[in-house]
Amino acid sequence: MYSQMVKSTGKAVPTLAELSPEDRAFQKRIDRGEKIEPKEYMPDAYRKNLIRQIGQHAHSEIVGQLPEGNWITRAPTLERKANLLAKVQDEAGHGLYLYCAAETLGVSRDELYQMLHDGQMKYSSIFNYPTLTWADMGAVGWLVDGAAIMNQVPLQRTSYGPYARAMVRICKEESFHQRQGFHIMIAMAKNGTPEQFRMAQDALNRFWYPSLMMFGPSDKDSVHSAQSMAWKIKMNTNDELRQKFVDETAPQAEFLGLTIPDEKLKWNEATGHYDFSEPDWNEFYDVLNGNGPCNTERLDTRKKAWADGAWVREGMMAHAEKKALKAAKAG
Amino acid sequence: MTESPNPLFEFLLRQGDNALVLGHRTSEWCGVGPALEEDIALANTALDLIGQTQLWLGYAAEVEGKNRSANDLAFMRDAYDFRNILMLEVPNEDFGRTMVRQFLFDAFQVPWLSALRQSSDQRVSEIASKSVKEAQYHLERSAETVIALGDGTPESHARMQAALNYLWPYSGEMFGNDSTDQAMHEQGIAPLPQSLHKPWMQSVSNTLAQACLAVPEDPFAHSGGRTGFRHTEHLGHMLSTMQVLQRSYPGASW
C-alpha cells in the first residue's frame, strides 16, 4: 500500500515455544488484541519493522503531495482548486501524524528524511507515475486513495497504539478524498464533453495497473508478510486487499461508463468475486528499483526542497535559541 | 486613467484579484516548503485566499450583472482586466520573499478588512467580517516568521533584507488613490486606502525593527496593477497556467 515490500526479519515466523520468555509474553499480548505503547517492551525486530513501515507511509504522504501539486495551479475552477489544496494539506498533516508516530519508536523526522533522501527508505510506487491531465486528479482520488483506504481501514486495529490512532484520523480524511476524486470522474466521464470523457478513460488506463501494484506482490512469495501479520502490523494479505479493491472498483467504473483496461476482468458467480489480470510485476520491480517514470524527479524535488529550506530552518532555530537565552538572562 | 463605469465592480475586482493572485502564488509552494509545518501553513493560507476570492469575485459578478460567475472572472479575463496590486503577482523567489510579501500585505489587510466591516454595503461588510479573522491569523504568522528569520542567522537576515528591498517599491500601490477609491469613500463603502498608510507604516516599522531589518528609504512606488494599466510580465505567465483548462475547453464543466 503506502508501505510496500517492508523488509522484516526474512525468516519464517517462530512458534511461541521458540520465543524467549519476554517475546512470548509480547506475542501473547498481541494475540489478545492488546495495544503496544511506546515505552513498553517490544522485540527489536518489531520496532525496526514498524519504523520502516510507518516511515514509508509517512514518506508516501509527503511525496504524494507532488503529483497532485502538479495540478493545483491549473485547477479548472475555484472550487476544485480549494478542494485540491485542502486535500494536499490533509496529506501533509497525515505525514506529520505518521512522523510523530515513528518518533515514539526512537527515530527522528530528520533521520527518516535523511534515509529517504539517501534512497535507504522508499515511498509508495504509485507516486512515481506522472499526472498528465486534470482527470488524473480524479483517478488519483478514486483509485489511489481508494486503494490506500483498503489497507488503512484495517490498520486502525494495528497492534502499535500510536500508529493505530494516527490511522483513525487519517482514514476519516482519506474516504473524503476518495469521494472527491470520484466526483471529478463523474463530472468528466458521465457529465462531461467527449474530450473530458477521453481524458477520464486515459487516466483510468494509466492508473489501473499501478493502483493494483500498490498492494504489493502476491503473499505466497513473501516471508515478510507472515511475520508482520503475526505482529498485527499488517492485517490482511496483499491478495485479499487487491481482490477487495477490484470488487469495489469494477462496478464504479461501470457506473462511470469507463472501461477498465483488462479483457479478463469479469464477474465470477462461483467465487463471488471479479476475475482480473495481474499487473506486470516486472514494471513494479523497475519502479521500486528507481526506474519508474518519475522516480528521479520526485526524489530530486524533495531533496531540493529540503536543501532550499535549510536556511529557513537554521534561521528559525537560531532565533529560538537567542530568544531562549534572553529569557534565561531576564529570568 | 479613464473613469470606471461601475466603481463598485472595480473595487470588488481589486479585492478578489488580490486574493486570487496571492492565493495562486502561495499554492505554488505545495509540497516543497522548507518544513512540513510550513507546507501545511502555506496550504492553509492559500486555501483561505481562494475562499475569499470566491466571495469577492462572486459578488463582483453579481454587481456586474452580465451573467458571469466568479469562475468566469477568474479564468476568462486577460491580464489587462486584472486589478490586483503588482506586489502579489511577482514570483515567490524564495521563502523569504514569500513571507515578507505576505507580511506587508497582511499588515494592510487586517486594518483594511476591519474597516470594511463598517461598510455601507452589507455584502462587503459580511465578506470583510469573515475574511478579517483569517487575515489576523495570517498576520500573526507572517509577522512572527519575518521577525524570526530577520533575526536568525546572517544568511537568513541577508535574504530577508533582500526580499524587503525588492518588495518595498511595490508596497506603495496598496495606498493608491483614484476615482474608484474616491467613489467608494463617498458612498461609505470603503475608507480611502491612503488613510491607512500611516498606521500601516507604524506597525510594519515596529515589526521590522524586531526583525532587525532596515526599512528602505526610497519612497518610490510602482503602480499599474490595481488599475490594470500595466501589470508585470509575470502575470501573463501565471494566467497561462491558471486558465489553461478553461481556455482550452471553453464551456466544459469540471
HADDOCK unambig.tbl for C-alpha pairs under 7 A between the chains (distance, minus, plus):
assign (segid A and resid 62 and name CA) (segid B and resid 31 and name CA) 6.89 0.50 0.50
assign (segid A and resid 65 and name CA) (segid B and resid 31 and name CA) 5.37 0.50 0.50
assign (segid A and resid 66 and name CA) (segid B and resid 31 and name CA) 5.84 0.50 0.50
assign (segid A and resid 69 and name CA) (segid B and resid 30 and name CA) 5.55 0.50 0.50
assign (segid A and resid 69 and name CA) (segid B and resid 31 and name CA) 6.80 0.50 0.50
assign (segid A and resid 72 and name CA) (segid B and resid 27 and name CA) 6.95 0.50 0.50
assign (segid A and resid 73 and name CA) (segid B and resid 24 and name CA) 6.50 0.50 0.50
assign (segid A and resid 73 and name CA) (segid B and resid 27 and name CA) 6.84 0.50 0.50
assign (segid A and resid 73 and name CA) (segid B and resid 28 and name CA) 6.66 0.50 0.50
assign (segid A and resid 73 and name CA) (segid B and resid 241 and name CA) 6.59 0.50 0.50
assign (segid A and resid 73 and name CA) (segid B and resid 242 and name CA) 5.58 0.50 0.50
assign (segid A and resid 74 and name CA) (segid B and resid 241 and name CA) 5.68 0.50 0.50
assign (segid A and resid 74 and name CA) (segid B and resid 242 and name CA) 4.69 0.50 0.50
assign (segid A and resid 74 and name CA) (segid B and resid 243 and name CA) 6.72 0.50 0.50
assign (segid A and resid 74 and name CA) (segid B and resid 244 and name CA) 6.59 0.50 0.50
assign (segid A and resid 76 and name CA) (segid B and resid 245 and name CA) 5.57 0.50 0.50
assign (segid A and resid 76 and name CA) (segid B and resid 246 and name CA) 6.08 0.50 0.50
assign (segid A and resid 76 and name CA) (segid B and resid 254 and name CA) 6.67 0.50 0.50
assign (segid A and resid 77 and name CA) (segid B and resid 71 and name CA) 5.93 0.50 0.50
assign (segid A and resid 78 and name CA) (segid B and resid 50 and name CA) 6.75 0.50 0.50
assign (segid A and resid 78 and name CA) (segid B and resid 54 and name CA) 6.87 0.50 0.50
assign (segid A and resid 78 and name CA) (segid B and resid 71 and name CA) 6.33 0.50 0.50
assign (segid A and resid 82 and name CA) (segid B and resid 47 and name CA) 5.76 0.50 0.50
assign (segid A and resid 82 and name CA) (segid B and resid 50 and name CA) 6.38 0.50 0.50
assign (segid A and resid 85 and name CA) (segid B and resid 43 and name CA) 6.23 0.50 0.50
assign (segid A and resid 85 and name CA) (segid B and resid 47 and name CA) 6.35 0.50 0.50
assign (segid A and resid 86 and name CA) (segid B and resid 47 and name CA) 6.88 0.50 0.50
assign (segid A and resid 89 and name CA) (segid B and resid 40 and name CA) 5.42 0.50 0.50
assign (segid A and resid 89 and name CA) (segid B and resid 43 and name CA) 5.77 0.50 0.50
assign (segid A and resid 92 and name CA) (segid B and resid 36 and name CA) 6.58 0.50 0.50
assign (segid A and resid 92 and name CA) (segid B and resid 39 and name CA) 6.95 0.50 0.50
assign (segid A and resid 92 and name CA) (segid B and resid 40 and name CA) 6.12 0.50 0.50
assign (segid A and resid 93 and name CA) (segid B and resid 40 and name CA) 6.86 0.50 0.50
assign (segid A and resid 184 and name CA) (segid B and resid 254 and name CA) 6.92 0.50 0.50
assign (segid A and resid 187 and name CA) (segid B and resid 254 and name CA) 5.66 0.50 0.50
assign (segid A and resid 188 and name CA) (segid B and resid 254 and name CA) 6.50 0.50 0.50
assign (segid A and resid 192 and name CA) (segid B and resid 252 and name CA) 6.78 0.50 0.50
assign (segid A and resid 192 and name CA) (segid B and resid 253 and name CA) 6.54 0.50 0.50
assign (segid A and resid 193 and name CA) (segid B and resid 252 and name CA) 6.51 0.50 0.50
assign (segid A and resid 302 and name CA) (segid B and resid 32 and name CA) 6.71 0.50 0.50
assign (segid A and resid 305 and name CA) (segid B and resid 32 and name CA) 4.89 0.50 0.50
assign (segid A and resid 305 and name CA) (segid B and resid 33 and name CA) 6.30 0.50 0.50
assign (segid A and resid 305 and name CA) (segid B and resid 34 and name CA) 6.25 0.50 0.50
assign (segid A and resid 306 and name CA) (segid B and resid 34 and name CA) 6.01 0.50 0.50
assign (segid A and resid 308 and name CA) (segid B and resid 34 and name CA) 6.89 0.50 0.50
assign (segid A and resid 309 and name CA) (segid B and resid 33 and name CA) 6.87 0.50 0.50
assign (segid A and resid 309 and name CA) (segid B and resid 34 and name CA) 3.83 0.50 0.50
assign (segid A and resid 310 and name CA) (segid B and resid 34 and name CA) 6.91 0.50 0.50
assign (segid A and resid 311 and name CA) (segid B and resid 155 and name CA) 6.87 0.50 0.50
assign (segid A and resid 311 and name CA) (segid B and resid 156 and name CA) 6.06 0.50 0.50
assign (segid A and resid 312 and name CA) (segid B and resid 34 and name CA) 6.56 0.50 0.50
assign (segid A and resid 312 and name CA) (segid B and resid 149 and name CA) 6.91 0.50 0.50
assign (segid A and resid 312 and name CA) (segid B and resid 156 and name CA) 6.64 0.50 0.50
assign (segid A and resid 313 and name CA) (segid B and resid 34 and name CA) 6.98 0.50 0.50
assign (segid A and resid 315 and name CA) (segid B and resid 148 and name CA) 6.87 0.50 0.50
assign (segid A and resid 315 and name CA) (segid B and resid 149 and name CA) 5.23 0.50 0.50
assign (segid A and resid 315 and name CA) (segid B and resid 152 and name CA) 4.09 0.50 0.50
assign (segid A and resid 315 and name CA) (segid B and resid 153 and name CA) 5.01 0.50 0.50
assign (segid A and resid 315 and name CA) (segid B and resid 156 and name CA) 5.55 0.50 0.50
assign (segid A and resid 316 and name CA) (segid B and resid 148 and name CA) 5.66 0.50 0.50
assign (segid A and resid 316 and name CA) (segid B and resid 149 and name CA) 6.03 0.50 0.50
assign (segid A and resid 316 and name CA) (segid B and resid 152 and name CA) 5.98 0.50 0.50
assign (segid A and resid 318 and name CA) (segid B and resid 152 and name CA) 4.96 0.50 0.50
assign (segid A and resid 318 and name CA) (segid B and resid 153 and name CA) 6.16 0.50 0.50
assign (segid A and resid 319 and name CA) (segid B and resid 148 and name CA) 5.36 0.50 0.50
assign (segid A and resid 319 and name CA) (segid B and resid 151 and name CA) 6.01 0.50 0.50
assign (segid A and resid 319 and name CA) (segid B and resid 152 and name CA) 4.47 0.50 0.50
